[in-house]
Amino acid sequence: MAEVKLAGVNKFYGGQQALHDVTLEIADGEFAVFVGPSGCGKSTLLRSIAGLESITGGTVSIGGRDVSALAPSERDVAMVFQSYALYPHMTVRENMDFGMKINNFTPADRDRRIAEAARVLQLEPYLERKPSQLSGGQRQRVAIGRAIVKQPKVFLFDEPLSNLDAKLRVQMRVELEALHSELKATMIYVTHDQVEAMTMADKIVVLNAGRIEQVGSPMELYHHPRTEFVAGFIGAPSMNFLDIRSEGGRIACGEAVIGTAAPVPGAVRLGIRPEHVGIAAPGTGEMSGRVVLKETLGGDAYLYVKTEAGQVVVRADGDTALDHGSEVGLAFPANRIHLFGADGVTLSSGGVAA
């Protein structure tokens, strides 16, 4: 078993607290993704699991064993970094072999592990090449292969795709998902890219200022965010947010009254995702506005609509005739509205009370 359990983990750098009472369980074989903005503590948390950072308080357990005071080499984990950190003078085979060699693995065992890792990562044609003869994606696969040959209980990835171009990132995401499916290993992956989190994770852990905001499946976080922070971070483009007030038993945004949604006590902000905003004829729907920007992405187009209540981003069909200057009505379906209190906590989500 390779479950990872964190209980009340704190981390201080001098007087600065980087992690605040982090408690979390990652099941054996699960692909968990730590996500959040720069400086939120996700890499610090990953490094604390690896033992590269000593924690100030709490416990870290791997496979039922408290590893809080153990060195990284004693935790049975393997880490893949953002930089490939390959030895340039060594071949692919030698790079994957190096760690096993200095730890006195038998030659037969080393050869078997390298052959298996090369098969899984499709590196067999490149074993005798040096890193300078490989593409960025191939070098990252070598770095992953160096981790695989250790056959650790837990794989830790610290933004491993950040140095790749957009096309390679997509390709490597697919390869990592396939790798997880084949190895059935526990994997923890750090990224600031919520698209990576949504597409790869069994479980997403959203971090903000060293605290866990929410833990759940990708679609749970997407449809039922616990806070305004999570609602705004998960999803691209971001959820629309509008200030609201209660007026005559209904919700009002600017001069518009949202007649389809009953007010919730304490609600001060309304959220709705771009794909859930309906496009209506000018003068109809919940509010009207004018398109000030159109982004066409092929099958989809995003319309930035200026309204009296603020800007609203709307997803439309890529072939829409609407463009800069078009007047439109906007419809807000009651079952797609999220309401938030002054403290940023979700009061209702998708029309259902939180």
C-alpha positions as CSV (number, residue, x, y, z in Angstrom):
1,M,0.0,0.0,0.0
2,A,1.3,3.5,-0.9
3,E,-1.3,5.8,0.6
4,V,0.0,9.3,1.7
5,K,-1.4,10.9,4.8
6,L,-0.6,14.4,6.1
7,A,-1.8,15.4,9.5
8,G,-1.5,19.0,10.7
9,V,1.5,19.8,8.6
10,N,3.0,23.2,9.2
11,K,6.1,24.8,7.6
12,F,7.8,28.0,8.7
13,Y,10.7,29.9,7.0
14,G,11.8,32.0,9.9
15,G,8.8,34.0,10.9
16,Q,6.9,33.3,7.6
17,Q,4.4,30.4,7.6
18,A,4.3,28.7,4.3
19,L,1.9,25.8,5.2
20,H,-1.0,26.0,7.7
21,D,-2.2,22.8,9.4
22,V,-2.4,20.8,6.1
23,T,-4.3,17.6,6.6
24,L,-4.8,15.4,3.6
25,E,-5.2,11.8,2.5
26,I,-4.2,10.4,-0.9
27,A,-5.3,6.9,-1.6
28,D,-3.1,4.1,-2.9
29,G,-2.9,4.3,-6.7
30,E,-4.5,7.7,-6.8
31,F,-3.3,10.5,-9.2
32,A,-3.5,13.7,-7.0
33,V,-2.8,17.1,-8.4
34,F,-1.8,20.1,-6.2
35,V,-2.8,23.3,-7.9
36,G,-2.9,27.0,-7.1
37,P,-1.3,30.3,-8.0
38,S,2.4,31.0,-7.6
39,G,3.4,31.2,-4.0
40,C,0.5,29.2,-2.7
41,G,2.7,26.5,-1.1
42,K,2.1,23.6,-3.5
43,S,5.8,22.9,-4.2
44,T,6.6,23.4,-0.6
45,L,4.0,20.7,0.3
46,L,5.4,18.3,-2.3
47,R,9.0,18.8,-1.1
48,S,7.8,18.2,2.4
49,I,6.4,14.9,1.4
50,A,9.7,14.1,-0.4
51,G,11.7,15.1,2.6
52,L,13.5,17.9,0.7
53,E,11.9,20.3,3.2
54,S,11.7,19.5,6.9
55,I,8.3,20.3,8.4
56,T,7.9,22.4,11.4
57,G,4.9,20.5,12.8
58,G,2.6,17.6,12.0
59,T,3.3,14.2,10.4
60,V,3.8,12.8,7.0
61,S,3.0,9.1,6.5
62,I,3.7,6.9,3.4
63,G,2.3,3.4,3.3
64,G,1.3,3.5,6.9
65,R,4.8,4.5,8.1
66,D,5.6,7.9,9.7
67,V,8.4,9.3,7.5
68,S,8.4,12.8,9.0
69,A,12.0,12.5,10.4
70,L,13.4,10.3,7.6
71,A,15.8,11.4,4.9
72,P,14.5,11.6,1.3
73,S,16.4,8.4,0.4
74,E,14.6,6.5,3.2
75,R,11.0,7.5,2.1
76,D,10.7,5.3,-0.9
77,V,9.6,8.1,-3.2
78,A,11.0,9.3,-6.6
79,M,10.8,12.9,-7.7
80,V,10.7,14.4,-11.2
81,F,11.6,18.1,-11.4
82,Q,10.8,20.9,-13.7
83,S,14.4,20.9,-15.0
84,Y,15.4,17.5,-16.5
85,A,18.7,17.4,-14.5
86,L,20.2,14.8,-16.7
87,Y,23.9,14.1,-16.9
88,P,24.9,15.5,-20.3
89,H,28.0,13.2,-20.7
90,M,25.9,10.0,-20.0
91,T,23.7,8.1,-22.4
92,V,20.0,7.6,-21.7
93,R,20.8,4.1,-20.4
94,E,23.6,5.5,-18.1
95,N,21.4,8.3,-16.8
96,M,18.7,5.7,-15.8
97,D,21.3,3.3,-14.4
98,F,23.3,5.8,-12.3
99,G,21.2,5.8,-9.2
100,M,20.8,2.1,-9.1
101,K,24.5,1.5,-9.7
102,I,25.6,3.7,-6.7
103,N,23.0,1.9,-4.6
104,N,24.5,-1.5,-5.5
105,F,21.7,-3.0,-7.4
106,T,22.8,-6.2,-9.3
107,P,23.6,-5.7,-13.0
108,A,20.8,-8.1,-14.0
109,D,18.2,-6.2,-11.9
110,R,19.4,-2.9,-13.3
111,D,19.2,-4.1,-16.9
112,R,15.7,-5.5,-16.3
113,R,14.4,-2.3,-14.8
114,I,15.9,-0.1,-17.5
115,A,14.4,-2.3,-20.2
116,E,11.0,-2.2,-18.6
117,A,11.1,1.6,-18.1
118,A,12.3,2.1,-21.7
119,R,9.4,0.0,-23.0
120,V,6.8,1.9,-20.9
121,L,8.2,5.3,-22.0
122,Q,9.0,4.3,-25.6
123,L,12.6,5.1,-25.1
124,E,14.1,1.9,-26.5
125,P,15.5,3.5,-29.7
126,Y,17.2,6.2,-27.7
127,L,19.0,4.3,-25.0
128,E,22.5,4.9,-26.4
129,R,21.9,8.6,-27.2
130,K,23.0,11.5,-25.0
131,P,20.6,14.2,-23.8
132,S,21.8,16.7,-26.4
133,Q,20.5,14.4,-29.1
134,L,17.0,14.3,-27.7
135,S,14.0,16.5,-27.9
136,G,12.6,18.2,-24.8
137,G,9.8,15.7,-24.5
138,Q,12.2,12.8,-24.8
139,R,14.5,14.3,-22.2
140,Q,11.5,14.6,-19.8
141,R,10.7,11.0,-20.5
142,V,14.3,10.0,-19.5
143,A,13.9,12.0,-16.3
144,I,10.6,10.0,-15.6
145,G,12.4,6.8,-16.5
146,R,15.1,7.5,-13.9
147,A,12.3,7.7,-11.4
148,I,10.5,4.5,-12.7
149,V,13.6,2.3,-12.3
150,K,13.6,3.0,-8.6
151,Q,10.1,1.4,-8.4
152,P,9.1,3.7,-5.6
153,K,5.9,3.7,-3.5
154,V,5.1,7.3,-4.6
155,F,6.0,9.3,-7.7
156,L,6.3,13.1,-7.1
157,F,6.2,15.5,-10.0
158,D,7.1,19.2,-9.6
159,E,5.7,21.1,-12.7
160,P,7.5,18.6,-15.0
161,L,5.9,20.0,-18.2
162,S,6.6,23.7,-17.7
163,N,9.6,23.8,-20.0
164,L,7.8,22.1,-22.9
165,D,6.0,23.9,-25.8
166,A,2.2,23.8,-25.9
167,K,1.9,20.8,-28.3
168,L,4.4,18.7,-26.3
169,R,2.7,19.5,-23.1
170,V,-0.5,18.0,-24.4
171,Q,1.3,15.0,-25.7
172,M,3.1,14.5,-22.3
173,R,-0.1,14.8,-20.4
174,V,-1.5,11.9,-22.4
175,E,1.7,9.9,-21.8
176,L,1.6,10.6,-18.1
177,E,-2.0,9.5,-17.8
178,A,-1.2,6.3,-19.7
179,L,1.8,5.7,-17.4
180,H,-0.3,6.1,-14.4
181,S,-2.8,3.6,-15.8
182,E,-0.1,1.0,-16.5
183,L,1.9,1.4,-13.3
184,K,-1.2,1.8,-11.1
185,A,1.1,3.8,-8.8
186,T,0.4,6.6,-6.4
187,M,1.3,9.9,-8.1
188,I,1.3,13.5,-6.8
189,Y,1.7,16.2,-9.4
190,V,2.2,19.9,-8.8
191,T,1.1,22.5,-11.4
192,H,-0.2,26.1,-11.6
193,D,-2.0,25.1,-14.8
194,Q,-5.6,24.3,-13.9
195,V,-6.1,22.7,-17.4
196,E,-3.5,20.1,-16.5
197,A,-5.2,19.5,-13.1
198,M,-8.6,19.0,-14.7
199,T,-7.4,16.7,-17.4
200,M,-5.1,14.5,-15.4
201,A,-6.3,14.2,-11.8
202,D,-8.4,11.7,-9.9
203,K,-8.2,14.2,-7.0
204,I,-7.4,17.9,-7.1
205,V,-6.1,19.7,-4.1
206,V,-6.5,23.5,-4.5
207,L,-4.1,25.5,-2.3
208,N,-4.2,29.2,-1.5
209,A,-1.7,31.0,0.8
210,G,-0.5,27.7,2.3
211,R,-4.0,26.4,3.1
212,I,-6.2,23.8,1.4
213,E,-9.2,25.5,-0.1
214,Q,-10.9,22.4,-1.4
215,V,-10.2,18.7,-2.2
216,G,-12.3,16.8,-4.7
217,S,-12.7,15.3,-8.2
218,P,-12.2,17.7,-11.1
219,M,-15.9,17.9,-11.9
220,E,-16.9,18.3,-8.2
221,L,-14.7,21.3,-7.9
222,Y,-16.0,22.6,-11.3
223,H,-19.7,22.4,-10.5
224,H,-19.6,22.7,-6.7
225,P,-16.7,25.0,-5.6
226,R,-16.7,25.7,-1.9
227,T,-15.3,29.2,-2.2
228,E,-15.1,32.0,-4.7
229,F,-11.4,31.4,-5.0
230,V,-11.9,27.8,-6.2
231,A,-14.7,28.9,-8.5
232,G,-12.5,31.5,-10.1
233,F,-9.4,29.3,-10.3
234,I,-10.9,26.2,-11.8
235,G,-12.2,26.7,-15.3
236,A,-10.9,28.6,-18.4
237,P,-11.9,31.3,-19.0
238,S,-12.6,32.0,-15.4
239,M,-16.1,32.1,-13.9
240,N,-17.9,35.5,-14.3
241,F,-18.4,37.3,-11.0
242,L,-20.9,40.2,-10.5
243,D,-21.8,42.2,-7.4
244,I,-25.4,41.7,-6.4
245,R,-28.0,43.0,-4.0
246,S,-31.5,41.8,-2.9
247,E,-34.3,43.9,-4.4
248,G,-38.0,43.1,-4.1
249,G,-37.4,39.5,-3.3
250,R,-35.1,39.0,-6.3
251,I,-31.4,39.3,-7.1
252,A,-30.3,42.5,-8.7
253,C,-27.1,43.1,-10.7
254,G,-26.6,46.8,-11.5
255,E,-29.9,47.9,-13.0
256,A,-30.8,44.3,-14.0
257,V,-33.1,42.1,-11.9
258,I,-32.4,38.3,-12.2
259,G,-35.9,37.1,-11.9
260,T,-35.1,33.5,-12.2
261,A,-33.2,33.1,-8.9
262,A,-34.5,33.7,-5.4
263,P,-32.2,35.6,-3.1
264,V,-30.0,33.8,-0.6
265,P,-29.4,35.6,2.8
266,G,-25.9,37.1,2.9
267,A,-25.2,36.7,-0.8
268,V,-23.1,39.5,-2.2
269,R,-21.6,38.0,-5.4
270,L,-23.1,36.0,-8.3
271,G,-21.0,33.7,-10.4
272,I,-21.7,32.0,-13.7
273,R,-19.4,30.2,-16.1
274,P,-19.1,31.5,-19.7
275,E,-20.6,28.4,-21.2
276,H,-23.7,28.7,-19.0
277,V,-24.6,32.2,-20.0
278,G,-27.3,32.1,-22.7
279,I,-27.3,34.5,-25.7
280,A,-30.7,36.2,-26.3
281,A,-32.0,38.9,-28.5
282,P,-31.2,42.5,-27.5
283,G,-33.5,43.7,-24.8
284,T,-34.4,40.2,-23.6
285,G,-32.9,37.9,-21.0
286,E,-31.7,39.0,-17.6
287,M,-29.5,41.8,-18.8
288,S,-28.3,43.4,-22.0
289,G,-24.9,44.5,-23.1
290,R,-22.5,45.2,-26.0
291,V,-19.7,42.9,-27.3
292,V,-16.4,44.7,-26.9
293,L,-14.1,41.8,-27.8
294,K,-14.4,38.5,-29.6
295,E,-11.8,35.7,-29.4
296,T,-12.3,33.0,-32.0
297,L,-10.8,29.6,-31.2
298,G,-12.1,27.5,-34.0
299,G,-15.1,25.6,-32.7
300,D,-15.7,28.1,-29.9
301,A,-15.7,31.9,-29.6
302,Y,-15.5,33.9,-26.4
303,L,-17.5,37.2,-26.4
304,Y,-16.6,39.8,-23.9
305,V,-19.8,41.7,-23.2
306,K,-19.9,45.0,-21.4
307,T,-23.0,45.4,-19.2
308,E,-24.2,47.9,-16.6
309,A,-23.3,45.3,-13.9
310,G,-19.8,44.6,-15.3
311,Q,-18.1,42.6,-18.0
312,V,-19.5,39.1,-18.7
313,V,-17.6,36.5,-20.8
314,V,-19.8,34.3,-22.9
315,R,-18.9,31.1,-24.8
316,A,-20.5,31.0,-28.2
317,D,-20.3,28.9,-31.4
318,G,-17.1,29.6,-33.3
319,D,-19.2,30.6,-36.4
320,T,-21.3,33.2,-34.5
321,A,-22.0,36.4,-36.5
322,L,-21.8,38.4,-33.2
323,D,-18.7,40.6,-33.1
324,H,-17.4,43.9,-31.7
325,G,-20.2,46.3,-31.3
326,S,-23.1,43.8,-31.4
327,E,-25.9,44.3,-28.9
328,V,-27.0,41.1,-27.1
329,G,-29.3,40.0,-24.3
330,L,-27.8,37.6,-21.7
331,A,-29.8,34.9,-19.9
332,F,-28.7,33.5,-16.6
333,P,-30.3,30.0,-16.0
334,A,-31.2,29.7,-12.3
335,N,-29.6,26.2,-12.1
336,R,-26.3,27.5,-13.3
337,I,-25.9,30.4,-10.8
338,H,-23.4,30.3,-7.9
339,L,-23.8,32.7,-5.0
340,F,-21.1,33.8,-2.6
341,G,-21.1,35.6,0.8
342,A,-18.9,38.5,1.8
343,D,-16.3,36.0,3.2
344,G,-16.0,34.4,-0.2
345,V,-17.7,31.1,0.9
346,T,-20.2,29.5,-1.5
347,L,-23.8,29.9,-0.3
348,S,-25.4,28.1,-3.2
349,S,-23.9,26.3,-6.1
350,G,-25.7,25.6,-9.4
351,G,-29.0,26.6,-7.9
352,V,-28.6,24.1,-5.0
353,A,-27.9,25.4,-1.5
354,A,-24.3,24.6,-0.4
